[in-house]
Amino acid sequence: MKYLYVPAFLLLNVFDLSAQAPKPTMDFEKYEPVSTLVVPEHKVVRSKYPFIDVHNHQFAMPTMDLGTLIKEMDKLNMAVMVNLSGQSGDAIRKSTSNIREHYPKRFIVFANVDFKGVGEEGWAEKAARQLEEDVRNGANGLKIYKNLGFSVKDIAGNRVAVDDSRLDPVWKKAGELGIPVLIHTADPKSFWDPMDENNERWLELATHPGRKRGNDNPVPFDNLIAEQHRMFRKHPKTTFIAAHFGWYPNDLERLGKLMDEMPNVVVEFGAVIAELGRQPKMAKSFFTKYQDRILFGKDSWVPDEYATYFRVLETEDEYFPYHKKYHAYWRMYGLGLPDSILKKVYYKNALRIIPNIDRKQFPE
């Protein structure tokens, strides 16, 4: 019997199907496979209880038609929207006038600080007086943007740290006025990490390169967060709302310890619901322990995206997607919070912390 000799490399090419597989025709950003997992789904487009969104931005509120906004809020069951972009002075007066004239129970406005001139004699006292005036004109809180710590500079051109002592009169005045300070400091820690195969925010940074940070842009993440925490500790009589779970939604044990150390601090979960949804057991335990210190926040006004928040909080659904792949490519799970905690997160905690919200529109 005669045998035909075939070189091994030819056999490999014949039987290695992967060598004959078509080349990929799309990149990672476009790859969105439909899960074959069959599990119960409970898509929630309207919250179970009326809620207060403590983290929203409506820059045009002084002149905008609030009726259009109300229609969208009603669909979601949003009872009250807190507009953190109230600005100051005349803008506050115009916003509150617009609200009182049309929908006095549905909106709350926070003031903002103009940091121009830090270092000038009397700047802090002037800023504190302006805050007091803004509260008289209808503001019920103070919002601090992340530019403090990032880009705010004093009259000498130096970066103003979050805990700069020249700002102390402002935080003290907020405490005296009985209004909370919602503050956003820094960004996710991954924005400072090397942009390589180990960075789970790689896709977000690749599609939004302006979000990449470095230790000299302007300082390391840990420095900024430490500045914020020193400021919290220095003003125990002022209530601070740490935006975005204080950028520790991915380390709830650490966040819990910080909250234990600083009883004047509460948190809201704007833009970090995806972090909570991928750790349902840990997150539910955190919500249970700190149920009196968590507020509902969204951060951007995109009505369709609220459904993700409701689903994470209210259901026990498994393996469902976030609404922005670049922001969170992973799947999430519902926490299935009990009604007693849902009510606190949706409205009871905000009613206790933010003054002058009409209570009659909420259940007991």
LUMTOR-177375 format. One record per residue (C-alpha): residue number from 0; residue in three letters; x, y, z. Coordinates in nm, 3 decimals. Layout:
LUMTOR-177375
@k: NUM | r: ALA | u: X | v: Y | w: Z
...
end
This chain:
LUMTOR-177375
@k: 0 | r: MET | u: 0.000 | v: 0.000 | w: 0.000
@k: 1 | r: LYS | u: 0.132 | v: 0.342 | w: -0.095
@k: 2 | r: TYR | u: 0.096 | v: 0.640 | w: 0.135
@k: 3 | r: LEU | u: 0.084 | v: 1.000 | w: 0.037
@k: 4 | r: TYR | u: 0.308 | v: 1.217 | w: 0.241
@k: 5 | r: VAL | u: 0.149 | v: 1.550 | w: 0.334
@k: 6 | r: PRO | u: 0.359 | v: 1.807 | w: 0.526
@k: 7 | r: ALA | u: 0.233 | v: 1.882 | w: 0.872
@k: 8 | r: PHE | u: 0.197 | v: 2.254 | w: 0.807
@k: 9 | r: LEU | u: -0.049 | v: 2.176 | w: 0.525
@k: 10 | r: LEU | u: -0.257 | v: 1.957 | w: 0.755
@k: 11 | r: LEU | u: -0.268 | v: 2.238 | w: 1.007
@k: 12 | r: ASN | u: -0.398 | v: 2.475 | w: 0.745
@k: 13 | r: VAL | u: -0.664 | v: 2.224 | w: 0.637
@k: 14 | r: PHE | u: -0.795 | v: 2.135 | w: 0.981
@k: 15 | r: ASP | u: -0.739 | v: 2.462 | w: 1.166
@k: 16 | r: LEU | u: -1.074 | v: 2.626 | w: 1.101
@k: 17 | r: SER | u: -0.967 | v: 2.938 | w: 1.283
@k: 18 | r: ALA | u: -0.712 | v: 2.999 | w: 1.010
@k: 19 | r: GLN | u: -0.996 | v: 3.011 | w: 0.760
@k: 20 | r: ALA | u: -1.231 | v: 3.220 | w: 0.976
@k: 21 | r: PRO | u: -1.332 | v: 3.558 | w: 0.833
@k: 22 | r: LYS | u: -1.147 | v: 3.856 | w: 0.961
@k: 23 | r: PRO | u: -1.335 | v: 4.079 | w: 1.210
@k: 24 | r: THR | u: -1.532 | v: 4.348 | w: 1.031
@k: 25 | r: MET | u: -1.613 | v: 4.566 | w: 1.332
@k: 26 | r: ASP | u: -1.427 | v: 4.711 | w: 1.623
@k: 27 | r: PHE | u: -1.492 | v: 4.664 | w: 1.992
@k: 28 | r: GLU | u: -1.694 | v: 4.982 | w: 2.027
@k: 29 | r: LYS | u: -1.957 | v: 4.849 | w: 1.783
@k: 30 | r: TYR | u: -1.974 | v: 4.496 | w: 1.926
@k: 31 | r: GLU | u: -2.302 | v: 4.464 | w: 2.115
@k: 32 | r: PRO | u: -2.406 | v: 4.098 | w: 2.134
@k: 33 | r: VAL | u: -2.761 | v: 4.017 | w: 2.236
@k: 34 | r: SER | u: -2.759 | v: 3.798 | w: 2.544
@k: 35 | r: THR | u: -2.913 | v: 3.454 | w: 2.502
@k: 36 | r: LEU | u: -2.980 | v: 3.436 | w: 2.875
@k: 37 | r: VAL | u: -3.350 | v: 3.387 | w: 2.948
@k: 38 | r: VAL | u: -3.438 | v: 3.538 | w: 3.286
@k: 39 | r: PRO | u: -3.734 | v: 3.740 | w: 3.419
@k: 40 | r: GLU | u: -3.732 | v: 4.105 | w: 3.315
@k: 41 | r: HIS | u: -3.903 | v: 4.396 | w: 3.486
@k: 42 | r: LYS | u: -3.831 | v: 4.711 | w: 3.291
@k: 43 | r: VAL | u: -3.936 | v: 5.004 | w: 3.508
@k: 44 | r: VAL | u: -4.009 | v: 5.333 | w: 3.331
@k: 45 | r: ARG | u: -4.178 | v: 5.500 | w: 3.628
@k: 46 | r: SER | u: -4.055 | v: 5.490 | w: 3.987
@k: 47 | r: LYS | u: -4.261 | v: 5.306 | w: 4.246
@k: 48 | r: TYR | u: -4.275 | v: 5.614 | w: 4.468
@k: 49 | r: PRO | u: -4.251 | v: 5.985 | w: 4.387
@k: 50 | r: PHE | u: -3.888 | v: 6.088 | w: 4.401
@k: 51 | r: ILE | u: -3.666 | v: 6.391 | w: 4.444
@k: 52 | r: ASP | u: -3.375 | v: 6.417 | w: 4.203
@k: 53 | r: VAL | u: -3.112 | v: 6.609 | w: 4.400
@k: 54 | r: HIS | u: -2.863 | v: 6.627 | w: 4.113
@k: 55 | r: ASN | u: -2.994 | v: 6.793 | w: 3.800
@k: 56 | r: HIS | u: -2.885 | v: 7.084 | w: 3.585
@k: 57 | r: GLN | u: -3.117 | v: 7.332 | w: 3.413
@k: 58 | r: PHE | u: -2.912 | v: 7.637 | w: 3.322
@k: 59 | r: ALA | u: -3.203 | v: 7.800 | w: 3.136
@k: 60 | r: MET | u: -3.445 | v: 7.784 | w: 3.430
@k: 61 | r: PRO | u: -3.471 | v: 8.165 | w: 3.471
@k: 62 | r: THR | u: -3.655 | v: 8.192 | w: 3.139
@k: 63 | r: MET | u: -3.749 | v: 7.839 | w: 3.027
@k: 64 | r: ASP | u: -4.098 | v: 7.698 | w: 2.979
@k: 65 | r: LEU | u: -4.127 | v: 7.477 | w: 3.287
@k: 66 | r: GLY | u: -4.443 | v: 7.313 | w: 3.159
@k: 67 | r: THR | u: -4.251 | v: 7.104 | w: 2.907
@k: 68 | r: LEU | u: -4.017 | v: 6.989 | w: 3.182
@k: 69 | r: ILE | u: -4.308 | v: 6.902 | w: 3.412
@k: 70 | r: LYS | u: -4.464 | v: 6.671 | w: 3.152
@k: 71 | r: GLU | u: -4.145 | v: 6.465 | w: 3.135
@k: 72 | r: MET | u: -4.107 | v: 6.467 | w: 3.514
@k: 73 | r: ASP | u: -4.463 | v: 6.339 | w: 3.559
@k: 74 | r: LYS | u: -4.395 | v: 6.045 | w: 3.328
@k: 75 | r: LEU | u: -4.107 | v: 5.941 | w: 3.555
@k: 76 | r: ASN | u: -4.296 | v: 6.013 | w: 3.880
@k: 77 | r: MET | u: -4.038 | v: 6.281 | w: 3.966
@k: 78 | r: ALA | u: -4.207 | v: 6.500 | w: 4.223
@k: 79 | r: VAL | u: -3.925 | v: 6.751 | w: 4.270
@k: 80 | r: MET | u: -3.623 | v: 6.843 | w: 4.063
@k: 81 | r: VAL | u: -3.328 | v: 7.011 | w: 4.233
@k: 82 | r: ASN | u: -3.157 | v: 7.243 | w: 3.987
@k: 83 | r: LEU | u: -2.796 | v: 7.269 | w: 4.098
@k: 84 | r: SER | u: -2.715 | v: 7.528 | w: 3.832
@k: 85 | r: GLY | u: -2.896 | v: 7.819 | w: 3.992
@k: 86 | r: GLN | u: -2.594 | v: 8.049 | w: 3.964
@k: 87 | r: SER | u: -2.628 | v: 8.353 | w: 4.188
@k: 88 | r: GLY | u: -2.770 | v: 8.701 | w: 4.225
@k: 89 | r: ASP | u: -3.016 | v: 8.800 | w: 3.953
@k: 90 | r: ALA | u: -3.022 | v: 8.450 | w: 3.803
@k: 91 | r: ILE | u: -3.145 | v: 8.304 | w: 4.134
@k: 92 | r: ARG | u: -3.417 | v: 8.567 | w: 4.158
@k: 93 | r: LYS | u: -3.537 | v: 8.501 | w: 3.804
@k: 94 | r: SER | u: -3.539 | v: 8.123 | w: 3.854
@k: 95 | r: THR | u: -3.734 | v: 8.135 | w: 4.177
@k: 96 | r: SER | u: -3.975 | v: 8.388 | w: 4.025
@k: 97 | r: ASN | u: -4.039 | v: 8.156 | w: 3.731
@k: 98 | r: ILE | u: -4.094 | v: 7.866 | w: 3.968
@k: 99 | r: ARG | u: -4.330 | v: 8.053 | w: 4.202
@k: 100 | r: GLU | u: -4.538 | v: 8.180 | w: 3.912
@k: 101 | r: HIS | u: -4.587 | v: 7.841 | w: 3.747
@k: 102 | r: TYR | u: -4.492 | v: 7.534 | w: 3.955
@k: 103 | r: PRO | u: -4.397 | v: 7.639 | w: 4.310
@k: 104 | r: LYS | u: -4.394 | v: 7.284 | w: 4.452
@k: 105 | r: ARG | u: -4.191 | v: 7.109 | w: 4.185
@k: 106 | r: PHE | u: -3.848 | v: 7.273 | w: 4.179
@k: 107 | r: ILE | u: -3.570 | v: 7.358 | w: 4.421
@k: 108 | r: VAL | u: -3.272 | v: 7.575 | w: 4.325
@k: 109 | r: PHE | u: -2.916 | v: 7.565 | w: 4.459
@k: 110 | r: ALA | u: -2.682 | v: 7.862 | w: 4.440
@k: 111 | r: ASN | u: -2.325 | v: 7.857 | w: 4.306
@k: 112 | r: VAL | u: -2.010 | v: 8.039 | w: 4.417
@k: 113 | r: ASP | u: -1.813 | v: 8.268 | w: 4.188
@k: 114 | r: PHE | u: -1.452 | v: 8.191 | w: 4.283
@k: 115 | r: LYS | u: -1.308 | v: 8.478 | w: 4.085
@k: 116 | r: GLY | u: -1.095 | v: 8.694 | w: 4.312
@k: 117 | r: VAL | u: -0.996 | v: 8.439 | w: 4.577
@k: 118 | r: GLY | u: -0.710 | v: 8.599 | w: 4.766
@k: 119 | r: GLU | u: -0.844 | v: 8.952 | w: 4.750
@k: 120 | r: GLU | u: -0.903 | v: 9.115 | w: 5.087
@k: 121 | r: GLY | u: -1.257 | v: 9.049 | w: 5.200
@k: 122 | r: TRP | u: -1.335 | v: 8.798 | w: 4.924
@k: 123 | r: ALA | u: -1.459 | v: 8.524 | w: 5.159
@k: 124 | r: GLU | u: -1.683 | v: 8.757 | w: 5.358
@k: 125 | r: LYS | u: -1.830 | v: 8.893 | w: 5.034
@k: 126 | r: ALA | u: -1.894 | v: 8.541 | w: 4.905
@k: 127 | r: ALA | u: -2.063 | v: 8.444 | w: 5.232
@k: 128 | r: ARG | u: -2.285 | v: 8.752 | w: 5.217
@k: 129 | r: GLN | u: -2.379 | v: 8.670 | w: 4.859
@k: 130 | r: LEU | u: -2.477 | v: 8.318 | w: 4.963
@k: 131 | r: GLU | u: -2.693 | v: 8.463 | w: 5.239
@k: 132 | r: GLU | u: -2.861 | v: 8.692 | w: 4.988
@k: 133 | r: ASP | u: -2.917 | v: 8.402 | w: 4.746
@k: 134 | r: VAL | u: -3.089 | v: 8.205 | w: 5.020
@k: 135 | r: ARG | u: -3.315 | v: 8.501 | w: 5.098
@k: 136 | r: ASN | u: -3.399 | v: 8.506 | w: 4.727
@k: 137 | r: GLY | u: -3.502 | v: 8.140 | w: 4.727
@k: 138 | r: ALA | u: -3.193 | v: 7.919 | w: 4.708
@k: 139 | r: ASN | u: -3.210 | v: 7.612 | w: 4.931
@k: 140 | r: GLY | u: -2.860 | v: 7.475 | w: 4.896
@k: 141 | r: LEU | u: -2.514 | v: 7.535 | w: 4.753
@k: 142 | r: LYS | u: -2.359 | v: 7.341 | w: 4.466
@k: 143 | r: ILE | u: -1.981 | v: 7.330 | w: 4.417
@k: 144 | r: TYR | u: -1.855 | v: 7.217 | w: 4.079
@k: 145 | r: LYS | u: -1.540 | v: 7.014 | w: 4.024
@k: 146 | r: ASN | u: -1.358 | v: 7.322 | w: 3.897
@k: 147 | r: LEU | u: -1.273 | v: 7.380 | w: 4.264
@k: 148 | r: GLY | u: -0.960 | v: 7.171 | w: 4.299
@k: 149 | r: PHE | u: -0.913 | v: 7.143 | w: 3.924
@k: 150 | r: SER | u: -0.902 | v: 7.487 | w: 3.764
@k: 151 | r: VAL | u: -0.996 | v: 7.753 | w: 4.019
@k: 152 | r: LYS | u: -0.697 | v: 7.980 | w: 4.082
@k: 153 | r: ASP | u: -0.639 | v: 8.266 | w: 4.319
@k: 154 | r: ILE | u: -0.528 | v: 8.616 | w: 4.224
@k: 155 | r: ALA | u: -0.165 | v: 8.499 | w: 4.228
@k: 156 | r: GLY | u: -0.238 | v: 8.224 | w: 3.974
@k: 157 | r: ASN | u: -0.209 | v: 7.936 | w: 4.221
@k: 158 | r: ARG | u: -0.451 | v: 7.641 | w: 4.229
@k: 159 | r: VAL | u: -0.711 | v: 7.679 | w: 4.503
@k: 160 | r: ALA | u: -0.733 | v: 7.355 | w: 4.700
@k: 161 | r: VAL | u: -1.074 | v: 7.223 | w: 4.804
@k: 162 | r: ASP | u: -0.983 | v: 7.273 | w: 5.170
@k: 163 | r: ASP | u: -0.823 | v: 7.616 | w: 5.123
@k: 164 | r: SER | u: -0.881 | v: 7.805 | w: 5.449
@k: 165 | r: ARG | u: -0.976 | v: 8.119 | w: 5.254
@k: 166 | r: LEU | u: -1.303 | v: 7.943 | w: 5.163
@k: 167 | r: ASP | u: -1.395 | v: 7.849 | w: 5.520
@k: 168 | r: PRO | u: -1.641 | v: 8.138 | w: 5.573
@k: 169 | r: VAL | u: -1.853 | v: 8.005 | w: 5.284
@k: 170 | r: TRP | u: -1.885 | v: 7.653 | w: 5.429
@k: 171 | r: LYS | u: -1.949 | v: 7.798 | w: 5.773
@k: 172 | r: LYS | u: -2.221 | v: 8.026 | w: 5.640
@k: 173 | r: ALA | u: -2.395 | v: 7.732 | w: 5.470
@k: 174 | r: GLY | u: -2.406 | v: 7.555 | w: 5.807
@k: 175 | r: GLU | u: -2.545 | v: 7.864 | w: 5.978
@k: 176 | r: LEU | u: -2.813 | v: 7.898 | w: 5.710
@k: 177 | r: GLY | u: -2.911 | v: 7.534 | w: 5.746
@k: 178 | r: ILE | u: -2.856 | v: 7.449 | w: 5.379
@k: 179 | r: PRO | u: -2.660 | v: 7.153 | w: 5.241
@k: 180 | r: VAL | u: -2.353 | v: 7.180 | w: 5.018
@k: 181 | r: LEU | u: -2.354 | v: 6.936 | w: 4.727
@k: 182 | r: ILE | u: -1.995 | v: 6.909 | w: 4.608
@k: 183 | r: HIS | u: -1.830 | v: 6.729 | w: 4.318
@k: 184 | r: THR | u: -1.457 | v: 6.682 | w: 4.365
@k: 185 | r: ALA | u: -1.224 | v: 6.496 | w: 4.126
@k: 186 | r: ASP | u: -1.335 | v: 6.227 | w: 3.878
@k: 187 | r: PRO | u: -1.319 | v: 5.846 | w: 3.875
@k: 188 | r: LYS | u: -0.978 | v: 5.719 | w: 3.987
@k: 189 | r: SER | u: -0.936 | v: 5.529 | w: 3.659
@k: 190 | r: PHE | u: -0.905 | v: 5.860 | w: 3.474
@k: 191 | r: TRP | u: -0.564 | v: 5.900 | w: 3.642
@k: 192 | r: ASP | u: -0.450 | v: 5.542 | w: 3.581
@k: 193 | r: PRO | u: -0.242 | v: 5.439 | w: 3.277
@k: 194 | r: MET | u: -0.456 | v: 5.406 | w: 2.967
@k: 195 | r: ASP | u: -0.370 | v: 5.047 | w: 2.891
@k: 196 | r: GLU | u: -0.527 | v: 4.700 | w: 2.880
@k: 197 | r: ASN | u: -0.572 | v: 4.702 | w: 3.258
@k: 198 | r: ASN | u: -0.785 | v: 5.018 | w: 3.272
@k: 199 | r: GLU | u: -1.156 | v: 4.929 | w: 3.271
@k: 200 | r: ARG | u: -1.238 | v: 5.285 | w: 3.168
@k: 201 | r: TRP | u: -1.024 | v: 5.254 | w: 2.855
@k: 202 | r: LEU | u: -1.322 | v: 5.271 | w: 2.621
@k: 203 | r: GLU | u: -1.457 | v: 5.583 | w: 2.787
@k: 204 | r: LEU | u: -1.118 | v: 5.752 | w: 2.772
@k: 205 | r: ALA | u: -1.068 | v: 5.646 | w: 2.412
@k: 206 | r: THR | u: -1.400 | v: 5.798 | w: 2.308
@k: 207 | r: HIS | u: -1.370 | v: 6.099 | w: 2.541
@k: 208 | r: PRO | u: -0.997 | v: 6.178 | w: 2.552
@k: 209 | r: GLY | u: -1.054 | v: 6.506 | w: 2.735
@k: 210 | r: ARG | u: -1.137 | v: 6.307 | w: 3.049
@k: 211 | r: LYS | u: -0.787 | v: 6.163 | w: 3.086
@k: 212 | r: ARG | u: -0.599 | v: 6.297 | w: 3.386
@k: 213 | r: GLY | u: -0.247 | v: 6.275 | w: 3.518
@k: 214 | r: ASN | u: -0.067 | v: 6.345 | w: 3.843
@k: 215 | r: ASP | u: 0.018 | v: 6.691 | w: 3.711
@k: 216 | r: ASN | u: -0.331 | v: 6.755 | w: 3.574
@k: 217 | r: PRO | u: -0.361 | v: 6.916 | w: 3.816
@k: 218 | r: VAL | u: -0.269 | v: 6.684 | w: 4.107
@k: 219 | r: PRO | u: -0.314 | v: 6.312 | w: 4.187
@k: 220 | r: PHE | u: -0.664 | v: 6.176 | w: 4.255
@k: 221 | r: ASP | u: -0.578 | v: 6.093 | w: 4.616
@k: 222 | r: ASN | u: -0.469 | v: 6.452 | w: 4.680
@k: 223 | r: LEU | u: -0.801 | v: 6.593 | w: 4.565
@k: 224 | r: ILE | u: -1.009 | v: 6.346 | w: 4.765
@k: 225 | r: ALA | u: -0.796 | v: 6.408 | w: 5.074
@k: 226 | r: GLU | u: -0.855 | v: 6.783 | w: 5.038
@k: 227 | r: GLN | u: -1.228 | v: 6.725 | w: 5.023
@k: 228 | r: HIS | u: -1.227 | v: 6.503 | w: 5.331
@k: 229 | r: ARG | u: -1.023 | v: 6.755 | w: 5.532
@k: 230 | r: MET | u: -1.280 | v: 7.018 | w: 5.442
@k: 231 | r: PHE | u: -1.564 | v: 6.789 | w: 5.554
@k: 232 | r: ARG | u: -1.395 | v: 6.727 | w: 5.888
@k: 233 | r: LYS | u: -1.317 | v: 7.094 | w: 5.940
@k: 234 | r: HIS | u: -1.686 | v: 7.190 | w: 5.917
@k: 235 | r: PRO | u: -1.883 | v: 6.930 | w: 6.116
@k: 236 | r: LYS | u: -2.184 | v: 7.163 | w: 6.153
@k: 237 | r: THR | u: -2.234 | v: 7.186 | w: 5.777
@k: 238 | r: THR | u: -2.410 | v: 6.907 | w: 5.587
@k: 239 | r: PHE | u: -2.224 | v: 6.799 | w: 5.275
@k: 240 | r: ILE | u: -2.370 | v: 6.587 | w: 4.996
@k: 241 | r: ALA | u: -2.080 | v: 6.405 | w: 4.829
@k: 242 | r: ALA | u: -2.169 | v: 6.377 | w: 4.462
@k: 243 | r: HIS | u: -2.121 | v: 6.048 | w: 4.280
@k: 244 | r: PHE | u: -2.085 | v: 5.850 | w: 4.606
@k: 245 | r: GLY | u: -1.768 | v: 6.050 | w: 4.667
@k: 246 | r: TRP | u: -1.606 | v: 5.854 | w: 4.379
@k: 247 | r: TYR | u: -1.598 | v: 5.541 | w: 4.595
@k: 248 | r: PRO | u: -1.899 | v: 5.352 | w: 4.449
@k: 249 | r: ASN | u: -1.650 | v: 5.079 | w: 4.355
@k: 250 | r: ASP | u: -1.515 | v: 5.054 | w: 4.711
@k: 251 | r: LEU | u: -1.817 | v: 5.065 | w: 4.937
@k: 252 | r: GLU | u: -1.632 | v: 4.931 | w: 5.239
@k: 253 | r: ARG | u: -1.398 | v: 5.229 | w: 5.226
@k: 254 | r: LEU | u: -1.685 | v: 5.470 | w: 5.165
@k: 255 | r: GLY | u: -1.867 | v: 5.329 | w: 5.466
@k: 256 | r: LYS | u: -1.568 | v: 5.385 | w: 5.691
@k: 257 | r: LEU | u: -1.542 | v: 5.745 | w: 5.570
@k: 258 | r: MET | u: -1.909 | v: 5.805 | w: 5.640
@k: 259 | r: ASP | u: -1.868 | v: 5.656 | w: 5.986
@k: 260 | r: GLU | u: -1.590 | v: 5.906 | w: 6.052
@k: 261 | r: MET | u: -1.787 | v: 6.202 | w: 5.911
@k: 262 | r: PRO | u: -2.152 | v: 6.200 | w: 6.022
@k: 263 | r: ASN | u: -2.212 | v: 6.534 | w: 5.847
@k: 264 | r: VAL | u: -2.166 | v: 6.371 | w: 5.505
@k: 265 | r: VAL | u: -2.436 | v: 6.205 | w: 5.293
@k: 266 | r: VAL | u: -2.404 | v: 6.073 | w: 4.937
@k: 267 | r: GLU | u: -2.592 | v: 6.063 | w: 4.607
@k: 268 | r: PHE | u: -2.538 | v: 5.823 | w: 4.319
@k: 269 | r: GLY | u: -2.556 | v: 6.041 | w: 4.008
@k: 270 | r: ALA | u: -2.373 | v: 5.878 | w: 3.715
@k: 271 | r: VAL | u: -2.250 | v: 5.581 | w: 3.924
@k: 272 | r: ILE | u: -2.555 | v: 5.352 | w: 3.925
@k: 273 | r: ALA | u: -2.362 | v: 5.111 | w: 3.700
@k: 274 | r: GLU | u: -2.106 | v: 5.059 | w: 3.976
@k: 275 | r: LEU | u: -2.381 | v: 4.969 | w: 4.222
@k: 276 | r: GLY | u: -2.561 | v: 4.741 | w: 3.978
@k: 277 | r: ARG | u: -2.260 | v: 4.517 | w: 3.923
@k: 278 | r: GLN | u: -2.223 | v: 4.439 | w: 4.295
@k: 279 | r: PRO | u: -2.584 | v: 4.383 | w: 4.409
@k: 280 | r: LYS | u: -2.503 | v: 4.201 | w: 4.733
@k: 281 | r: MET | u: -2.245 | v: 4.453 | w: 4.853
@k: 282 | r: ALA | u: -2.455 | v: 4.748 | w: 4.737
@k: 283 | r: LYS | u: -2.773 | v: 4.623 | w: 4.903
@k: 284 | r: SER | u: -2.583 | v: 4.575 | w: 5.227
@k: 285 | r: PHE | u: -2.452 | v: 4.933 | w: 5.198
@k: 286 | r: PHE | u: -2.797 | v: 5.074 | w: 5.126
@k: 287 | r: THR | u: -2.932 | v: 4.887 | w: 5.426
@k: 288 | r: LYS | u: -2.666 | v: 5.015 | w: 5.666
@k: 289 | r: TYR | u: -2.664 | v: 5.375 | w: 5.538
@k: 290 | r: GLN | u: -3.029 | v: 5.398 | w: 5.434
@k: 291 | r: ASP | u: -3.069 | v: 5.736 | w: 5.608
@k: 292 | r: ARG | u: -2.775 | v: 5.894 | w: 5.424
@k: 293 | r: ILE | u: -2.830 | v: 5.815 | w: 5.056
@k: 294 | r: LEU | u: -3.009 | v: 6.050 | w: 4.814
@k: 295 | r: PHE | u: -3.138 | v: 5.992 | w: 4.462
@k: 296 | r: GLY | u: -2.932 | v: 6.177 | w: 4.202
@k: 297 | r: LYS | u: -2.900 | v: 6.137 | w: 3.825
@k: 298 | r: ASP | u: -2.675 | v: 6.427 | w: 3.708
@k: 299 | r: SER | u: -2.788 | v: 6.463 | w: 3.345
@k: 300 | r: TRP | u: -3.138 | v: 6.533 | w: 3.218
@k: 301 | r: VAL | u: -3.196 | v: 6.243 | w: 2.978
@k: 302 | r: PRO | u: -3.540 | v: 6.108 | w: 3.075
@k: 303 | r: ASP | u: -3.499 | v: 5.767 | w: 2.911
@k: 304 | r: GLU | u: -3.195 | v: 5.690 | w: 3.128
@k: 305 | r: TYR | u: -3.387 | v: 5.703 | w: 3.456
@k: 306 | r: ALA | u: -3.527 | v: 5.357 | w: 3.380
@k: 307 | r: THR | u: -3.185 | v: 5.208 | w: 3.453
@k: 308 | r: TYR | u: -3.183 | v: 5.366 | w: 3.798
@k: 309 | r: PHE | u: -3.533 | v: 5.245 | w: 3.880
@k: 310 | r: ARG | u: -3.451 | v: 4.892 | w: 3.765
@k: 311 | r: VAL | u: -3.135 | v: 4.869 | w: 3.974
@k: 312 | r: LEU | u: -3.308 | v: 5.002 | w: 4.285
@k: 313 | r: GLU | u: -3.646 | v: 4.832 | w: 4.263
@k: 314 | r: THR | u: -3.608 | v: 4.496 | w: 4.089
@k: 315 | r: GLU | u: -3.407 | v: 4.178 | w: 4.131
@k: 316 | r: ASP | u: -3.348 | v: 4.144 | w: 3.758
@k: 317 | r: GLU | u: -3.028 | v: 3.978 | w: 3.641
@k: 318 | r: TYR | u: -2.772 | v: 4.060 | w: 3.377
@k: 319 | r: PHE | u: -2.918 | v: 4.368 | w: 3.210
@k: 320 | r: PRO | u: -2.724 | v: 4.641 | w: 3.027
@k: 321 | r: TYR | u: -2.640 | v: 4.995 | w: 3.122
@k: 322 | r: HIS | u: -2.760 | v: 5.267 | w: 2.886
@k: 323 | r: LYS | u: -2.413 | v: 5.384 | w: 2.775
@k: 324 | r: LYS | u: -2.169 | v: 5.116 | w: 2.670
@k: 325 | r: TYR | u: -1.866 | v: 5.345 | w: 2.673
@k: 326 | r: HIS | u: -1.941 | v: 5.432 | w: 3.033
@k: 327 | r: ALA | u: -2.008 | v: 5.078 | w: 3.158
@k: 328 | r: TYR | u: -1.971 | v: 4.783 | w: 2.922
@k: 329 | r: TRP | u: -2.065 | v: 4.530 | w: 3.193
@k: 330 | r: ARG | u: -2.410 | v: 4.394 | w: 3.280
@k: 331 | r: MET | u: -2.594 | v: 4.479 | w: 3.600
@k: 332 | r: TYR | u: -2.825 | v: 4.328 | w: 3.860
@k: 333 | r: GLY | u: -3.111 | v: 4.472 | w: 4.062
@k: 334 | r: LEU | u: -3.076 | v: 4.535 | w: 4.434
@k: 335 | r: GLY | u: -3.442 | v: 4.470 | w: 4.508
@k: 336 | r: LEU | u: -3.455 | v: 4.727 | w: 4.789
@k: 337 | r: PRO | u: -3.751 | v: 4.699 | w: 5.029
@k: 338 | r: ASP | u: -4.013 | v: 4.972 | w: 5.029
@k: 339 | r: SER | u: -3.890 | v: 5.117 | w: 5.357
@k: 340 | r: ILE | u: -3.548 | v: 5.190 | w: 5.207
@k: 341 | r: LEU | u: -3.683 | v: 5.294 | w: 4.868
@k: 342 | r: LYS | u: -3.895 | v: 5.564 | w: 5.031
@k: 343 | r: LYS | u: -3.591 | v: 5.702 | w: 5.213
@k: 344 | r: VAL | u: -3.375 | v: 5.706 | w: 4.900
@k: 345 | r: TYR | u: -3.649 | v: 5.842 | w: 4.677
@k: 346 | r: TYR | u: -3.771 | v: 6.125 | w: 4.900
@k: 347 | r: LYS | u: -3.756 | v: 6.097 | w: 5.281
@k: 348 | r: ASN | u: -3.383 | v: 6.167 | w: 5.316
@k: 349 | r: ALA | u: -3.400 | v: 6.466 | w: 5.082
@k: 350 | r: LEU | u: -3.697 | v: 6.606 | w: 5.274
@k: 351 | r: ARG | u: -3.490 | v: 6.595 | w: 5.590
@k: 352 | r: ILE | u: -3.173 | v: 6.745 | w: 5.443
@k: 353 | r: ILE | u: -3.294 | v: 7.005 | w: 5.189
@k: 354 | r: PRO | u: -3.518 | v: 7.280 | w: 5.330
@k: 355 | r: ASN | u: -3.848 | v: 7.406 | w: 5.193
@k: 356 | r: ILE | u: -3.955 | v: 7.107 | w: 4.985
@k: 357 | r: ASP | u: -4.332 | v: 7.069 | w: 4.997
@k: 358 | r: ARG | u: -4.402 | v: 6.748 | w: 5.194
@k: 359 | r: LYS | u: -4.767 | v: 6.711 | w: 5.108
@k: 360 | r: GLN | u: -4.696 | v: 6.553 | w: 4.770
@k: 361 | r: PHE | u: -4.525 | v: 6.251 | w: 4.928
@k: 362 | r: PRO | u: -4.673 | v: 5.948 | w: 5.111
@k: 363 | r: GLU | u: -4.588 | v: 5.883 | w: 5.474
end
